[in-house]
C-alpha cells in the first residue's frame, strides 16, 4: 500500500543558497532551508526547540526577503525543525509563492 501525501502545499528543495534566520525565545540561528512550501519550512539546525514554540523566520531568497511567524511542529534531534507558518504579510507571502513557482518551473 502506498502512502498518500496529505499536505496542503507541496514541498520543494530550494537551492543551498537559501538561508533562514530564525528566533525562538532567546535562541537565534541561521540555518539552511532543507524544504520549502507555502505552509512551512524545514530548517537544518542542531539546536533543540520545543514543539509548539513560536518562531520568527526571515528567509533570504533570490526574489527578496520573506518574513513570517510559525510554530514548531516537529523537532528532529541533531537535524532540524519543521515550522508551520501561522502569520505572514501578503507581500511576503507573494514573494514566497513567486519563489516557489520559479523553483518549480526551473529547479536548481
Steps between C-alpha positions, in 0.01 A plus 500: 500500500640842407505799731274782383644851532257700714678835504304808406806642319764296316856526627801586285872485565640853461855577383764478773535879484160543670557578867257558782579718799272407786429581861305314764508642851866570578630266229618637168660329204557517127418171332483343158145444376463131421143516369268785417123532450233766533394330822842482666868409490752255640809670642821306556626572851651308790323724751206353689176692477189376679197390302237779472764771562446827315770570240569819307659429162681716246575325171761641264407390149572612143160680478571689824450459870195325641396544864253283683401349832446135562467216745743211540307190396784249501851492647759249383794486738832599337321561170246782513154640558182504294323835524139557392432858391219660699539868403654683205437836336338475155810647331725239663261218412497624140882494485503150651242376247697659214824339620336156530347539152837603352677205664230257385523620139881503485653312795857558607 
